[in-house]
Amino acid sequence: MSAALAAIGVLVAGGCRGPADSMQAKRNDMVERQIAARGVRDPRVLEAMRAVPRHLFVSPAEADSAYDDRPLPIGSGQTISQPYVVAFMAEQLRLTGKEKVLEIGTGSGYSTAILASLAGKVYSIEIRPELSLEAKERLLKLGVKNVELRAADGYRGWPEQAPFDAILVTAAPEKVPPPLLEQLSASGRMVIPVGAFYQELKVIKRQGGGYTEKSVLPVRFVPFVGEAEGVPPPPRDPATAR
Ligand code: SAH
């Protein structure tokens, strides 16, 4: 059986009861040493990190390094975040299983798969069409069904599906895009890296009429490109975009 098929078994079985793929021991070790040891406690997050086959989200040449304690290249100059950072961000969103989640920065689709196993439905936007397409194929192969992907600039969010109970941003803008704040539900949470060279991971909560914000971790993400950097948005009708 291929690794991908084994992985479907793992995902479909809800994480721990399916047949273990060849990398299961590495994943268990990653969760214990890199994630639980650093204070991530949410059992659902730890289970998701044990279940999702991270090595299938990097190029075959990088598969052996997939469970190392660092980010890895995923092509187009982008990176898949360090496992601990993915787990930490997911825990900060406090997902319980039913939430509607927006992700900006699909990249390889790895964090999308983690979110999909923690929430009800995940909408994920990636500005680089080639990465979005690869992520779509991967998630399909793995049998992850509760996700919808879009290749676009995520600056304006996904207004047709708003509001979202949780928003995860995996590229760093210098300022939080206002449309994303507006698309948070009444008690929604956003986790977003903010800054240029020095970035802080922020947790923003919508509460009453306003927002609370706290910095929780110094981080280093790829830049949030496009409209956030002053690039004008494309015309609204895709038929007139070229
Ligand atoms: N979550 C990803 C991490 C990818 S790195 C993973 O687990 O693999 C961040 C991604 O954000 C990159 O793929 C980059 O192309 C994308 N990105 C940058 N600016 C963006 C924007 N304005 N809208 C959508 N995606 C963006």
Boltz pocket constraint, residues with backbone or C-beta under 6 A from the ligand:
constraints:
  - pocket:
      binder: B
      contacts: [[A, 74], [A, 78], [A, 79], [A, 80], [A, 81], [A, 104], [A, 105], [A, 106], [A, 107], [A, 108], [A, 109], [A, 110], [A, 111], [A, 112], [A, 125], [A, 126], [A, 127], [A, 128], [A, 131], [A, 152], [A, 153], [A, 154], [A, 155], [A, 170], [A, 171], [A, 222], [A, 223], [A, 224], [A, 225], [A, 226], [A, 227], [A, 228]]
      max_distance: 6.0
